[in-house]
Amino acid sequence: MVKRISNFLHGENSVRGASLVLIITLTLSNILGLLRDHFLAAYIPTSELDIYFAAFRIPDLIFNFLILGAISSVFIPIFCDYIAGKNLREGWKVTSSLLNIAVLLMAVFAVVMFFLMPYATHLVVPEFSAEKMQKTVQLSRILMLTPIFFAASYIISGVLNSFKRFVVYSLAPLVYNLSIITGTLLLGQKIGITGVVYFVVIGSILHLLVQIPSAIKLGFKYQLIFNWRHPSIKRIVRLMIPRTIGMGVTQIMLLAFTAIASALAVGSIAAFNFANNIQTMPTVVFGTSFATAVFPTLTTAIAEKRYDKFIFYFYRSVRTITYLLIPISVAFILLRAQIIRLILGSGQFEWSDTRMTALTLGFFSISLIAQGMIPLLSRGFYAYKNTKTPMYISIVTVAVSVFIGYILSKSMGVSGLALAFSIGSFVNALMLYLGMRTFPGFKFDLSVFSSAAKTIAMSAVMGLVIWGSNHFFANYLNMNTFLGVLEQTIIAMVLGASVYLLLSYLLKCDELKWAISRKINGQALAKSEEQTQI
């Protein structure tokens, strides 16, 4: 029994197995994330939640700008080369050097930003009162500790991803969210958001600690080395610069949205972040999880110049993500008010907050399919070791999003920022795909069109069922109670999902077969190659 558990935690996952593991664990993590937001909304006043979410902006910007891009786009492909070349001894040295450099860099930034935070915070929330500004500075200084631990943790995550060990990697966000929930329950009402922030830092430490045993089992031995001149370190730095800029401009977009929201109605920053957290759940579970699981395979395929293999796994992921996210987008738009009432509508979260957040969620949900595709499309570029094109595209789309967001916020409030975000997401996904068509060996699969057409048609029918169900059962349920809203939502979701699955079966959707098949075999790959056309 112990051996089975160990194999499950530390064993290698196939693409489908990895996707399944990531879907399950990321679903659990996002459920915990929703519970986290539920307790935050219940225990913390909305005005303080504006401060809480604003305090994350600077630490998140620094971590995403300097660390996350290097790991996701550069370190994993380079470490995979060491695995393929059976030169792990050197690979571990590179890992230790990168880890030490990253942690030291984050520590230096934490000290520097301690003194600069008052000036930086004024740029993030220029319309905050002096009292709210001071509180934001205090929390931001505490949260600057988290990039230090996340820097080490995400490098270990990169090692686990390279070895296709996704179980423990996926458990890290679970313990992180559990820590925040614990802090909210224990200290939320006693000392407010400051107590919650302390547990955010504890969660970042646990995020690292939970992954270390698995890395050690793979052979990692920490070494206190700072080999700045190692060819792989130089290569990582050189290749990460475009990705760093791309990640940075995305964070700058969030900074700009936060600054704009600080001048809107009280609770706008909280509404934006709550709605964003909720709509992120399906894109992470069904977009990022597939992209993360298939990335090592795509990287290996390009390294081996197996373009047929790359095309096969890429388009299968595209079709699967489309099949899953389009109906979820429809359901989120139709059930946006119910979702917000169930997750956040209690305690300190008032009805006006619910309406504002529900409208914001609706506009976010328009672009779930685009947001789900972006991680996969970006990793397609990274597999080809092209990090510059996604950077340029990110710059363009962020500029478009901020410009449109500023204009729409004047008439629509915070929901205009969500609509601008969605428009930018579609622009981003479209430009990434058009850019991929220039890659050597890249082909277009016509089956994507027929698959998307089926998915849209089935989703439309499902939407009609959900809409009709909402109106019909509202006459027989007490919609003024939590139980009544829950019953209405469950009935609508069950009926809608049942119709969608039934239509998938009747129309013989390949995506449904892939979801229940045990594995991708060589015959399936060969068949896919025959059907793939330029």
C-alpha positions as CSV (number, residue, x, y, z in Angstrom):
1,M,0.0,0.0,0.0
2,V,2.8,2.4,1.0
3,K,4.6,1.5,-2.3
4,R,1.5,2.2,-4.4
5,I,1.1,5.6,-2.7
6,S,4.8,6.4,-3.3
7,N,4.5,5.3,-7.0
8,F,1.4,7.5,-7.4
9,L,3.1,10.5,-5.9
10,H,6.5,10.2,-7.5
11,G,5.9,8.0,-10.6
12,E,6.1,9.3,-14.2
13,N,2.8,10.3,-15.8
14,S,1.8,9.8,-19.5
15,V,0.3,12.7,-21.3
16,R,-3.2,11.5,-20.6
17,G,-2.3,10.5,-17.1
18,A,-0.7,13.8,-16.5
19,S,-3.7,15.6,-17.8
20,L,-6.0,13.6,-15.6
21,V,-3.8,14.2,-12.5
22,L,-3.6,17.9,-13.2
23,I,-7.3,18.2,-13.8
24,I,-8.1,16.5,-10.5
25,T,-5.6,18.3,-8.4
26,L,-6.1,21.7,-10.1
27,T,-9.8,21.3,-9.6
28,L,-9.3,20.6,-5.9
29,S,-6.9,23.6,-5.7
30,N,-9.4,25.9,-7.4
31,I,-12.2,24.6,-5.2
32,L,-10.1,25.5,-2.3
33,G,-9.4,28.9,-4.0
34,L,-13.2,29.5,-4.2
35,L,-13.5,28.5,-0.5
36,R,-10.7,30.9,0.3
37,D,-12.5,33.7,-1.5
38,H,-15.8,32.7,0.2
39,F,-14.3,33.1,3.7
40,L,-12.5,36.3,2.7
41,A,-15.8,37.8,1.5
42,A,-17.6,36.5,4.6
43,Y,-15.0,37.7,7.2
44,I,-13.4,40.8,5.7
45,P,-15.2,44.0,4.7
46,T,-15.1,44.8,1.0
47,S,-13.2,48.0,1.6
48,E,-10.4,46.1,3.3
49,L,-10.4,43.5,0.5
50,D,-9.6,46.2,-1.9
51,I,-6.4,46.8,0.1
52,Y,-5.7,43.1,0.4
53,F,-5.8,42.5,-3.4
54,A,-3.9,45.7,-4.2
55,A,-1.1,44.6,-1.8
56,F,-0.3,41.6,-4.1
57,R,0.3,43.7,-7.2
58,I,4.0,44.7,-6.6
59,P,5.2,41.3,-5.2
60,D,3.4,39.5,-8.1
61,L,4.9,41.8,-10.6
62,I,8.4,41.2,-9.4
63,F,8.0,37.4,-9.2
64,N,6.3,37.0,-12.6
65,F,8.7,39.5,-14.2
66,L,12.0,37.9,-13.0
67,I,11.3,34.3,-12.2
68,L,8.1,32.6,-13.5
69,G,8.8,33.4,-17.2
70,A,12.3,31.9,-17.0
71,I,11.1,28.6,-15.5
72,S,8.0,28.0,-17.7
73,S,9.5,28.9,-21.0
74,V,13.3,28.4,-20.7
75,F,14.4,26.2,-17.8
76,I,12.1,23.2,-18.5
77,P,13.3,22.8,-22.2
78,I,16.9,23.2,-21.2
79,F,16.6,20.7,-18.3
80,C,14.8,18.3,-20.6
81,D,17.9,18.4,-22.9
82,Y,20.0,17.3,-19.9
83,I,17.5,14.4,-19.3
84,A,17.5,13.4,-23.0
85,G,21.3,13.6,-23.1
86,K,21.6,11.5,-19.9
87,N,23.8,14.2,-18.3
88,L,21.8,14.8,-15.1
89,R,24.9,15.4,-13.0
90,E,25.4,18.7,-14.9
91,G,21.7,19.3,-14.9
92,W,21.6,19.3,-11.1
93,K,24.4,21.8,-11.0
94,V,22.5,24.1,-13.3
95,T,19.4,23.7,-11.1
96,S,21.3,24.5,-7.9
97,S,22.9,27.6,-9.5
98,L,19.6,28.8,-10.9
99,L,17.9,28.3,-7.6
100,N,20.5,30.1,-5.6
101,I,20.7,33.0,-8.0
102,A,16.9,33.3,-8.1
103,V,16.5,33.3,-4.3
104,L,19.3,35.8,-3.8
105,L,17.8,38.1,-6.4
106,M,14.3,38.0,-4.8
107,A,15.9,38.6,-1.4
108,V,17.6,41.7,-2.7
109,F,14.4,43.0,-4.2
110,A,12.5,42.3,-1.0
111,V,15.0,44.6,0.9
112,V,15.0,47.3,-1.8
113,M,11.2,47.3,-2.1
114,F,10.8,47.6,1.6
115,F,12.1,51.2,1.2
116,L,10.5,52.0,-2.2
117,M,7.1,50.5,-1.4
118,P,5.4,53.8,-0.4
119,Y,6.3,55.3,-3.8
120,A,5.4,52.1,-5.8
121,T,2.1,51.7,-4.0
122,H,1.1,55.3,-4.9
123,L,1.4,54.3,-8.6
124,V,-0.7,51.1,-8.1
125,V,-3.6,52.7,-6.2
126,P,-3.3,56.5,-6.8
127,E,-6.9,57.2,-5.7
128,F,-6.7,55.4,-2.3
129,S,-7.1,57.5,0.9
130,A,-3.9,58.1,3.0
131,E,-5.1,55.4,5.5
132,K,-5.8,52.8,2.9
133,M,-2.5,53.6,1.2
134,Q,-0.5,53.1,4.4
135,K,-2.2,49.8,5.0
136,T,-1.5,48.7,1.5
137,V,2.2,49.6,1.9
138,Q,2.4,47.6,5.1
139,L,0.9,44.4,3.6
140,S,2.9,44.7,0.4
141,R,6.1,44.7,2.5
142,I,5.1,41.5,4.2
143,L,4.1,39.9,0.9
144,M,7.5,40.7,-0.6
145,L,8.7,37.6,1.3
146,T,6.6,35.3,-0.8
147,P,8.6,35.7,-4.1
148,I,11.7,34.4,-2.2
149,F,10.1,31.1,-1.4
150,F,8.1,30.9,-4.7
151,A,11.4,31.4,-6.6
152,A,12.8,28.2,-5.1
153,S,9.5,26.4,-5.3
154,Y,8.8,27.0,-9.0
155,I,12.3,25.9,-10.0
156,I,11.7,22.6,-8.2
157,S,8.3,22.5,-10.0
158,G,10.2,22.9,-13.3
159,V,12.3,19.8,-12.4
160,L,9.2,17.8,-11.6
161,N,7.5,18.9,-14.8
162,S,10.6,17.9,-16.8
163,F,10.4,14.4,-15.3
164,K,6.6,14.3,-15.9
165,R,6.0,14.0,-12.2
166,F,2.8,16.1,-11.9
167,V,1.1,14.8,-8.7
168,V,3.3,16.4,-6.1
169,Y,3.7,19.5,-8.3
170,S,-0.1,19.8,-8.3
171,L,-0.4,19.4,-4.5
172,A,1.6,22.6,-3.9
173,P,-1.2,25.0,-4.7
174,L,-3.5,22.9,-2.4
175,V,-1.4,23.5,0.7
176,Y,-1.0,27.2,-0.3
177,N,-4.7,27.8,-0.4
178,L,-5.3,25.7,2.7
179,S,-2.9,28.0,4.6
180,I,-4.8,31.1,3.5
181,I,-8.1,29.6,4.5
182,T,-6.7,28.7,7.9
183,G,-5.4,32.2,8.4
184,T,-8.8,33.7,7.4
185,L,-10.7,31.5,9.8
186,L,-8.3,31.9,12.7
187,L,-7.3,35.5,12.4
188,G,-9.7,37.2,9.8
189,Q,-12.1,38.5,12.4
190,K,-9.5,39.1,15.1
191,I,-6.9,41.1,13.4
192,G,-8.3,41.4,9.9
193,I,-6.3,41.1,6.6
194,T,-2.9,41.5,8.3
195,G,-3.4,38.1,9.9
196,V,-4.4,36.6,6.5
197,V,-1.3,38.0,4.9
198,Y,0.9,36.2,7.5
199,F,-0.6,32.9,6.4
200,V,-0.1,33.8,2.8
201,V,3.7,33.8,3.5
202,I,3.4,30.5,5.4
203,G,1.5,29.1,2.4
204,S,4.4,30.1,0.1
205,I,6.8,28.2,2.4
206,L,4.6,25.1,2.4
207,H,4.4,25.4,-1.4
208,L,8.1,24.8,-1.5
209,L,8.4,22.2,1.2
210,V,5.8,19.8,-0.2
211,Q,7.8,19.4,-3.5
212,I,11.3,18.9,-2.1
213,P,11.0,15.2,-1.2
214,S,9.9,14.3,-4.7
215,A,12.9,16.2,-6.2
216,I,15.3,14.5,-3.9
217,K,13.8,11.1,-4.9
218,L,14.7,12.0,-8.5
219,G,18.3,12.6,-7.5
220,F,18.4,16.3,-6.8
221,K,21.1,17.3,-4.3
222,Y,21.3,20.9,-3.3
223,Q,24.6,22.6,-3.9
224,L,25.6,26.0,-2.7
225,I,27.0,27.2,-6.0
226,F,26.5,30.4,-8.0
227,N,27.9,29.6,-11.4
228,W,26.8,32.8,-13.2
229,R,29.0,31.9,-16.2
230,H,27.7,28.4,-16.9
231,P,26.6,28.2,-20.5
232,S,23.1,27.0,-19.6
233,I,22.6,29.8,-17.0
234,K,23.7,32.3,-19.7
235,R,21.3,30.7,-22.1
236,I,18.5,30.8,-19.6
237,V,19.1,34.5,-19.0
238,R,19.3,35.2,-22.7
239,L,16.2,33.3,-23.6
240,M,14.1,34.4,-20.6
241,I,14.4,38.1,-21.5
242,P,11.6,38.1,-24.1
243,R,9.4,35.9,-21.9
244,T,10.2,38.1,-18.9
245,I,9.0,41.2,-20.8
246,G,5.9,39.3,-21.9
247,M,5.1,38.2,-18.3
248,G,5.9,41.7,-17.1
249,V,3.6,43.5,-19.4
250,T,0.7,41.2,-18.3
251,Q,1.4,42.2,-14.7
252,I,1.6,45.8,-15.8
253,M,-1.9,45.4,-17.3
254,L,-3.1,44.2,-13.9
255,L,-1.4,47.1,-12.2
256,A,-3.1,49.5,-14.7
257,F,-6.5,47.9,-14.1
258,T,-6.0,48.1,-10.3
259,A,-5.1,51.8,-10.7
260,I,-8.2,52.4,-12.8
261,A,-10.4,50.4,-10.4
262,S,-9.0,52.4,-7.4
263,A,-10.9,55.5,-8.8
264,L,-14.2,53.5,-9.2
265,A,-16.8,52.5,-6.6
266,V,-15.6,51.0,-3.3
267,G,-15.2,47.3,-3.8
268,S,-14.3,47.5,-7.5
269,I,-10.8,46.1,-6.9
270,A,-12.2,43.2,-4.9
271,A,-15.0,42.6,-7.5
272,F,-12.4,42.4,-10.3
273,N,-10.1,40.0,-8.4
274,F,-13.0,37.8,-7.1
275,A,-14.5,37.5,-10.6
276,N,-11.0,36.9,-12.1
277,N,-10.3,34.2,-9.6
278,I,-13.6,32.4,-10.4
279,Q,-13.2,32.6,-14.2
280,T,-9.6,31.5,-13.9
281,M,-10.7,28.1,-12.5
282,P,-11.9,26.5,-15.8
283,T,-9.0,28.0,-17.8
284,V,-6.4,26.6,-15.4
285,V,-8.1,23.2,-15.0
286,F,-8.8,22.7,-18.7
287,G,-6.3,25.0,-20.3
288,T,-3.2,25.3,-18.3
289,S,-3.4,21.7,-17.1
290,F,-3.4,20.3,-20.7
291,A,-0.7,22.7,-21.8
292,T,1.5,21.8,-18.8
293,A,1.0,18.1,-19.3
294,V,1.7,18.1,-23.0
295,F,4.6,20.6,-22.9
296,P,7.5,18.1,-22.2
297,T,6.1,16.0,-25.0
298,L,6.0,18.9,-27.4
299,T,9.5,19.9,-26.4
300,T,10.8,16.4,-26.9
301,A,9.1,16.1,-30.3
302,I,10.7,19.3,-31.6
303,A,14.1,18.3,-30.2
304,E,13.8,15.0,-32.1
305,K,12.4,16.8,-35.2
306,R,9.2,14.7,-34.9
307,Y,6.9,17.3,-36.3
308,D,4.2,14.8,-36.9
309,K,4.2,14.0,-33.2
310,F,4.1,17.7,-32.3
311,I,1.1,18.3,-34.6
312,F,-0.8,15.3,-33.3
313,Y,-0.5,16.2,-29.6
314,F,-0.9,19.9,-30.2
315,Y,-4.2,19.6,-32.2
316,R,-5.6,17.0,-29.9
317,S,-5.1,19.4,-27.0
318,V,-6.7,22.3,-29.0
319,R,-9.8,20.2,-29.7
320,T,-10.1,18.9,-26.2
321,I,-9.7,22.4,-24.7
322,T,-12.3,23.8,-27.1
323,Y,-14.7,20.9,-26.3
324,L,-14.5,21.6,-22.6
325,L,-14.3,25.4,-22.3
326,I,-16.9,26.6,-24.8
327,P,-19.8,25.0,-22.9
328,I,-18.3,26.2,-19.6
329,S,-18.2,29.7,-20.9
330,V,-21.9,29.5,-21.9
331,A,-22.8,28.1,-18.4
332,F,-20.8,30.8,-16.6
333,I,-22.5,33.6,-18.5
334,L,-26.0,32.2,-17.9
335,L,-25.3,31.3,-14.2
336,R,-23.1,34.2,-13.3
337,A,-25.4,35.7,-10.6
338,Q,-26.0,32.3,-9.0
339,I,-22.3,31.5,-9.0
340,I,-21.5,34.8,-7.2
341,R,-24.3,34.4,-4.7
342,L,-23.3,30.9,-3.8
343,I,-19.6,31.6,-3.5
344,L,-19.4,35.1,-2.1
345,G,-22.9,36.2,-1.1
346,S,-22.7,36.0,2.6
347,G,-21.3,37.8,5.7
348,Q,-19.6,41.1,4.8
349,F,-20.4,40.7,1.1
350,E,-23.4,42.9,0.3
351,W,-26.0,42.6,-2.5
352,S,-24.5,45.6,-4.4
353,D,-21.1,43.8,-4.3
354,T,-22.8,40.6,-5.6
355,R,-24.3,42.4,-8.6
356,M,-21.1,44.2,-9.5
357,T,-19.0,41.0,-9.3
358,A,-21.6,39.0,-11.2
359,L,-21.6,41.4,-14.1
360,T,-17.8,41.5,-14.1
361,L,-17.7,37.6,-14.2
362,G,-20.1,37.6,-17.2
363,F,-17.7,39.7,-19.2
364,F,-14.7,37.7,-18.2
365,S,-16.5,34.5,-19.2
366,I,-16.8,35.6,-22.8
367,S,-13.1,34.8,-23.4
368,L,-12.7,31.5,-21.5
369,I,-11.8,29.7,-24.7
370,A,-9.2,32.3,-25.7
371,Q,-7.6,32.3,-22.2
372,G,-7.5,28.5,-22.2
373,M,-5.7,28.4,-25.5
374,I,-3.1,31.0,-24.7
375,P,-1.0,28.7,-22.4
376,L,-1.0,25.9,-25.1
377,L,-0.2,28.3,-27.9
378,S,2.6,29.9,-25.9
379,R,4.2,26.6,-25.1
380,G,4.1,25.7,-28.7
381,F,6.5,28.7,-29.3
382,Y,8.6,27.7,-26.3
383,A,8.9,24.1,-27.6
384,Y,10.5,25.7,-30.7
385,K,12.6,27.8,-28.3
386,N,11.0,30.9,-29.6
387,T,10.3,33.3,-26.7
388,K,10.4,36.6,-28.6
389,T,7.2,36.3,-30.6
390,P,4.9,35.7,-27.6
391,M,6.6,38.7,-26.0
392,Y,5.7,41.1,-28.8
393,I,2.2,39.7,-28.9
394,S,1.8,40.3,-25.2
395,I,2.9,43.9,-25.5
396,V,0.4,44.6,-28.2
397,T,-2.5,42.9,-26.5
398,V,-1.8,44.5,-23.1
399,A,-1.7,47.9,-24.8
400,V,-5.0,47.2,-26.5
401,S,-6.6,45.9,-23.2
402,V,-5.5,48.8,-21.1
403,F,-6.6,51.4,-23.7
404,I,-10.0,49.8,-24.1
405,G,-10.3,49.2,-20.4
406,Y,-9.7,52.9,-19.6
407,I,-12.4,53.9,-22.0
408,L,-15.0,51.3,-21.0
409,S,-14.5,51.8,-17.3
410,K,-15.9,55.4,-17.5
411,S,-19.3,54.1,-18.6
412,M,-19.3,50.5,-17.4
413,G,-17.3,50.6,-14.2
414,V,-15.2,47.6,-13.3
415,S,-17.1,45.3,-15.7
416,G,-15.6,47.4,-18.5
417,L,-12.2,46.2,-17.4
418,A,-13.3,42.6,-17.6
419,L,-14.7,43.2,-21.1
420,A,-11.4,44.8,-22.2
421,F,-9.5,41.8,-20.7
422,S,-11.6,39.5,-22.8
423,I,-11.1,41.4,-26.0
424,G,-7.3,41.4,-25.4
425,S,-7.4,37.6,-24.7
426,F,-9.0,36.9,-28.1
427,V,-6.4,39.2,-29.8
428,N,-3.6,37.4,-28.0
429,A,-4.8,33.9,-28.9
430,L,-5.4,34.8,-32.6
431,M,-2.0,36.4,-33.1
432,L,-0.2,33.5,-31.4
433,Y,-1.9,30.9,-33.7
434,L,-1.2,32.9,-36.8
435,G,2.5,33.2,-35.7
436,M,2.7,29.4,-35.2
437,R,1.8,28.8,-38.8
438,T,5.3,30.0,-39.8
439,F,7.0,27.2,-37.9
440,P,8.9,24.4,-39.8
441,G,6.7,21.3,-40.1
442,F,3.6,23.0,-38.8
443,K,0.4,22.0,-40.5
444,F,-3.2,22.9,-40.2
445,D,-5.7,20.2,-39.2
446,L,-9.1,20.7,-40.9
447,S,-10.8,18.6,-38.3
448,V,-10.5,21.5,-35.8
449,F,-13.2,23.4,-37.8
450,S,-15.7,20.5,-37.7
451,S,-14.9,19.8,-34.0
452,A,-15.4,23.5,-33.1
453,A,-18.7,23.7,-35.1
454,K,-20.1,20.7,-33.2
455,T,-19.0,22.1,-29.9
456,I,-20.6,25.5,-30.6
457,A,-23.9,23.9,-31.7
458,M,-24.0,21.5,-28.7
459,S,-23.2,24.4,-26.3
460,A,-26.0,26.5,-27.8
461,V,-28.5,23.7,-27.2
462,M,-27.1,23.3,-23.7
463,G,-27.5,27.0,-23.1
464,L,-31.1,26.9,-24.0
465,V,-31.7,24.1,-21.6
466,I,-29.9,26.0,-18.7
467,W,-31.9,29.2,-19.5
468,G,-35.2,27.4,-19.6
469,S,-34.4,25.5,-16.5
470,N,-33.5,28.7,-14.6
471,H,-36.8,30.3,-15.4
472,F,-38.9,27.3,-14.9
473,F,-37.6,26.2,-11.5
474,A,-37.4,29.8,-10.2
475,N,-41.2,29.6,-9.9
476,Y,-41.0,26.6,-7.5
477,L,-37.9,27.4,-5.4
478,N,-37.3,30.1,-2.8
479,M,-34.7,32.2,-4.5
480,N,-34.2,34.3,-1.4
481,T,-32.3,31.5,0.3
482,F,-29.0,29.9,-0.2
483,L,-30.6,26.5,-0.6
484,G,-33.0,27.7,-3.2
485,V,-30.2,29.3,-5.3
486,L,-28.1,26.1,-4.9
487,E,-31.0,23.8,-6.0
488,Q,-31.7,26.0,-9.1
489,T,-28.0,26.0,-10.0
490,I,-27.4,22.3,-9.5
491,I,-30.6,21.4,-11.6
492,A,-29.6,23.7,-14.4
493,M,-26.0,22.4,-14.5
494,V,-27.0,18.8,-14.3
495,L,-29.6,19.2,-17.1
496,G,-27.2,21.2,-19.2
497,A,-24.3,18.8,-18.8
498,S,-26.5,15.8,-19.5
499,V,-27.8,17.3,-22.7
500,Y,-24.2,18.2,-23.8
501,L,-22.9,14.7,-23.1
502,L,-25.8,13.1,-24.8
503,L,-25.3,15.2,-27.9
504,S,-21.6,14.4,-27.8
505,Y,-22.4,10.7,-27.8
506,L,-25.0,11.0,-30.6
507,L,-22.7,13.1,-32.8
508,K,-19.8,10.7,-32.1
509,C,-17.5,13.5,-30.9
510,D,-13.9,12.2,-30.8
511,E,-13.1,14.5,-27.8
512,L,-15.6,12.5,-25.7
513,K,-13.9,9.2,-26.7
514,W,-10.4,10.7,-25.9
515,A,-11.7,11.7,-22.4
516,I,-12.7,8.1,-21.6
517,S,-10.0,6.2,-23.6
518,R,-7.1,4.7,-21.6
519,K,-4.2,6.0,-23.7
520,I,-3.1,7.4,-27.1
521,N,-1.6,4.6,-29.1
522,G,0.5,4.5,-32.2
523,Q,-2.4,3.6,-34.4
524,A,-4.2,6.8,-33.3
525,L,-1.1,8.8,-34.1
526,A,-0.8,7.3,-37.5
527,K,-4.5,7.9,-38.3
528,S,-4.1,11.5,-37.1
529,E,-1.2,12.0,-39.5
530,E,-3.2,10.7,-42.4
531,Q,-6.1,13.2,-41.6
532,T,-3.8,16.2,-41.1
533,Q,-3.7,18.6,-44.0
534,I,-1.7,21.7,-44.8
